[in-house]
Amino acid sequence: MQFRYVFSELRSGLRRNLSMHIAVVLTLFVSMTLLGLGVLMKQQSDIATRFLGDQLQVTVYLCRDGDTNPACAARATDEQKQRVVEAMEGNPEVASYTFESQEEAFEKVKELYGADQFDGDNPALTAADMPESYWITLKDPKEFQGIESEVQGLDGVSQIRDVHETLKPIYEWLDALKYGSWGIAVFLLVAALLLVANTIRLAAFARRKEIAIMRLVGASTLYIALPFLMEAVVTAVIGVALAGGTLGAFMWFGVHERIADSVKFMPWIGAQEYTTALVVIAILGPALTLLPTLLLTRKYLKV
């Protein structure tokens, strides 16, 4: 096989259809970038779910004197507390639980707002104003409805605090970014496939005489199609390289420099997740240009 001819045809093909190749590169670049962002968002969603899932607890607040809940006539009795404990111990969703006294709850408040805020003869809040509570750790953060419904109706229970609903918008936002990126990426990939098809058709038409001569002299299918395949590889490599660079810039300037530094309570995607996204687009990019090229060369070159 004369590789000099193959590379010569590659250069000619790239020059002859330069505008089409640039369009394919740009479309691949944008679609691979969005696909990579979708992969990164998926991994960030998994990280957030694992981390927040470990932190999430269901808090059962017991009735106290002067409780705002009309169902609480007085402070929860020991018998009522025991029924709450039995409900938690018998529920398969509960991994463990801890009891928090009024004094412990008041210490948390002082740590949060400062102990000096509650000094003096007439403080705004005392330990007696705080409710006793049970803090429940779940076996599965997504399975919490059972224990909530079981404990909610018990006597002596004032209210149940569940931060799952509070964090729900965060998960919805991450899912929206993930699926939105994937949806736009699919749309652009279809456009890239159509551009690849048009590029091959135009290239085959421009070289129709050369291809006819090569068929007459017995050139193999691979020898005739190889310049077209190499053009597809070149455009795919450039598009993937640009997308990889853009994702790297997003990771460094967007996630590392801004989000991770300002929001430190939760772990964020890093080098490992970026590598995973890079591998995905490095495989899909060339595949989405080579596979249609292999199929369409048989149609347009008639080899």
C-alpha positions in Angstrom: 0.0 0.0 0.0 1.4 3.4 -1.0 1.1 5.5 2.1 2.5 8.5 0.3 -0.6 8.5 -1.9 -2.9 8.1 1.1 -1.4 11.0 3.0 -1.4 13.1 -0.2 -5.1 12.4 -0.7 -5.7 13.2 3.0 -4.2 16.6 2.6 -6.1 17.2 -0.7 -9.4 16.1 0.9 -8.9 18.4 3.9 -8.1 21.4 1.7 -10.8 20.7 -0.8 -13.6 20.4 1.8 -12.1 22.7 4.4 -15.3 24.5 5.3 -17.2 21.2 5.7 -14.5 19.8 7.9 -14.4 22.9 10.0 -18.2 22.6 10.4 -17.8 18.9 11.5 -15.1 19.9 14.0 -17.1 22.7 15.5 -20.2 20.5 15.8 -18.3 17.7 17.4 -16.5 20.1 19.7 -19.8 21.5 21.0 -21.6 18.2 21.2 -18.7 16.4 22.9 -18.3 19.3 25.3 -22.0 19.1 26.3 -21.8 15.3 26.5 -18.7 15.6 28.8 -20.5 18.1 30.9 -23.4 15.7 31.2 -21.0 13.0 32.4 -19.5 15.4 34.9 -22.9 16.4 36.2 -23.9 12.8 36.5 -20.8 12.1 38.6 -21.4 15.2 40.7 -24.9 14.1 41.4 -23.7 10.7 42.5 -21.1 12.3 44.8 -23.7 14.7 46.3 -26.1 11.8 46.8 -23.5 9.7 48.6 -22.2 12.5 50.7 -25.5 14.1 51.7 -27.0 10.7 52.1 -24.4 10.0 54.8 -25.2 13.3 56.5 -29.0 13.2 56.3 -30.9 12.4 59.4 -34.6 12.5 60.3 -35.2 14.5 63.5 -38.2 13.7 65.7 -39.0 16.6 68.0 -40.9 15.7 71.2 -43.5 17.9 72.8 -42.4 20.4 75.4 -44.2 22.8 77.7 -45.7 25.6 75.8 -45.3 23.9 72.5 -46.8 25.6 69.5 -48.3 22.3 68.2 -51.9 22.2 69.4 -51.6 18.4 69.7 -49.0 18.8 72.5 -50.9 19.3 75.7 -47.7 19.0 77.8 -44.1 17.8 77.8 -43.6 14.3 76.4 -43.8 11.6 79.1 -41.4 8.7 79.6 -44.0 6.4 78.4 -44.5 8.4 75.2 -40.8 8.5 74.6 -40.6 4.7 75.0 -43.3 4.2 72.3 -41.2 6.4 69.9 -38.1 4.2 70.7 -40.1 1.0 70.1 -41.3 2.4 66.7 -37.7 3.3 65.7 -36.2 0.0 66.8 -38.9 -2.0 65.0 -38.6 -0.1 61.7 -36.3 -1.7 59.0 -35.4 1.8 57.6 -33.7 2.9 60.8 -29.9 2.2 61.1 -29.5 3.9 64.4 -30.8 6.8 66.5 -29.6 9.1 69.3 -31.4 11.1 71.9 -30.7 14.8 72.3 -31.7 16.4 75.6 -32.8 20.0 76.1 -29.4 21.0 77.4 -27.6 19.4 74.4 -29.9 21.2 72.0 -29.2 24.5 73.8 -25.5 24.0 73.6 -25.8 23.6 69.8 -27.7 26.8 69.6 -25.0 28.6 71.7 -22.3 27.2 69.4 -24.2 28.4 66.3 -25.1 31.9 67.5 -22.5 32.5 70.2 -22.9 32.0 73.9 -22.8 35.7 74.7 -26.2 36.0 72.9 -27.8 34.2 75.8 -26.1 35.8 78.8 -27.9 38.1 81.3 -30.8 37.9 83.7 -33.4 37.7 81.0 -32.0 35.7 78.0 -34.0 35.3 74.8 -33.7 31.6 75.0 -32.9 29.0 77.7 -32.5 25.2 77.8 -36.1 24.9 78.9 -37.3 26.4 75.6 -35.6 23.7 73.6 -37.4 20.5 72.6 -36.0 17.0 73.3 -35.5 15.1 70.1 -34.4 11.8 68.5 -31.9 11.9 65.6 -32.5 9.0 63.2 -29.8 7.7 60.8 -31.3 5.8 57.9 -30.0 2.6 56.3 -30.9 4.1 52.9 -31.2 7.9 52.6 -33.9 7.4 49.9 -36.1 5.3 52.2 -37.5 7.5 54.9 -41.3 7.6 54.4 -42.0 4.6 56.5 -40.4 5.8 59.7 -41.9 9.3 59.3 -45.4 8.0 58.8 -45.0 5.6 61.8 -43.7 8.2 64.2 -45.7 11.2 63.1 -48.9 10.1 64.7 -47.5 9.0 68.1 -48.5 10.9 71.2 -45.7 13.1 72.5 -44.3 13.9 69.0 -44.5 17.6 68.1 -43.0 17.5 64.6 -40.6 15.8 62.3 -37.8 17.6 60.4 -36.7 16.0 57.2 -34.1 17.8 55.1 -34.7 15.6 52.1 -37.4 18.0 50.8 -35.0 20.9 51.4 -32.3 19.3 49.3 -34.7 18.2 46.6 -34.1 21.4 44.5 -30.4 20.7 44.4 -30.9 17.2 43.0 -33.4 18.5 40.5 -31.0 21.2 39.4 -28.2 18.7 38.9 -30.5 16.4 37.0 -31.7 19.2 34.8 -28.1 20.2 33.9 -27.3 16.5 33.2 -30.2 15.6 31.0 -30.2 19.0 29.3 -26.6 18.6 28.4 -27.2 15.1 27.1 -30.3 16.2 25.1 -28.5 19.0 23.3 -25.5 16.8 22.8 -27.6 14.2 21.0 -29.2 16.8 18.8 -25.8 18.1 17.8 -24.4 14.6 17.3 -27.2 14.0 14.7 -26.1 17.3 13.0 -22.5 16.1 13.0 -23.5 12.8 11.4 -25.3 14.6 8.7 -22.3 16.8 8.1 -20.1 13.8 7.9 -22.4 12.2 5.3 -22.4 15.4 3.2 -18.6 15.7 3.5 -18.1 12.1 2.2 -20.6 12.6 -0.6 -18.9 15.8 -1.8 -15.4 14.3 -1.4 -16.4 11.2 -3.4 -18.0 13.3 -6.1 -14.8 15.4 -6.4 -12.6 12.3 -6.7 -15.0 10.2 -8.9 -12.5 10.0 -11.8 -9.7 8.9 -9.6 -11.9 6.4 -7.8 -13.1 4.9 -11.1 -9.5 4.5 -12.3 -8.4 2.9 -9.0 -11.3 0.4 -9.3 -10.2 -0.5 -12.9 -6.7 -1.2 -11.8 -7.9 -3.4 -8.9 -7.4 -1.2 -5.9 -8.7 -2.7 -2.7 -11.7 -1.4 -0.8 -9.5 -0.3 2.2 -7.0 1.5 -0.1 -9.8 3.6 -1.7 -11.6 4.3 1.6 -8.6 4.9 3.7 -8.2 8.7 2.9 -11.9 9.2 3.9 -11.4 7.3 7.1 -8.3 9.3 8.0 -10.2 12.6 7.3 -12.8 11.4 9.8 -10.2 10.5 12.3 -8.5 14.0 12.0 -11.8 15.9 12.4 -12.7 13.7 15.4 -9.3 14.1 17.1 -9.5 17.9 16.7 -13.0 18.1 18.0 -12.3 15.8 21.0 -9.1 17.7 21.8 -11.0 21.0 21.8 -13.8 19.5 23.9 -11.3 18.0 26.4 -9.5 21.4 26.7 -12.8 23.1 27.3 -13.8 20.6 30.0 -10.4 21.0 31.6 -10.9 24.8 31.7 -14.3 24.3 33.2 -12.9 22.0 35.9 -10.1 24.3 36.8 -11.7 27.8 36.5 -15.3 26.8 37.2 -15.2 24.0 39.7 -11.8 24.2 41.4 -11.2 27.9 41.5 -14.8 29.1 42.2 -17.3 26.5 43.3 -15.1 24.2 45.4 -13.3 27.1 47.1 -16.6 28.9 48.0 -18.7 25.8 48.9 -16.5 23.6 51.0 -19.1 21.6 52.9 -19.5 19.1 50.1 -16.9 17.2 48.0 -16.8 18.1 44.3 -15.7 16.4 41.1 -12.0 16.3 40.5 -9.3 14.8 38.3 -10.7 11.3 38.4 -14.2 12.4 37.2 -12.6 14.6 34.5 -10.6 11.6 33.3 -13.8 9.5 33.1 -15.5 12.2 31.0 -12.5 12.5 28.8 -12.4 8.8 28.2 -16.1 8.8 27.2 -15.8 11.6 24.6 -12.4 10.1 23.4 -14.2 6.9 22.5 -17.5 8.3 21.3 -16.0 11.1 19.2 -14.0 8.9 16.7 -16.7 6.2 16.8 -19.4 8.7 15.7 -17.3 9.8 12.7 -15.6 6.5 11.7 -18.8 4.3 11.8 -20.8 6.4 9.4 -17.8 6.9 7.3 -17.3 3.1 6.9 -21.0 2.7 6.0 -21.2 5.6 3.6 -18.0 5.0 1.7 -19.6 1.7 0.5 -22.5 3.7 -0.8 -20.8 6.7 -2.4 -17.6 5.0 -3.6 -19.4 1.8 -4.7 -16.4 -0.3 -3.9 
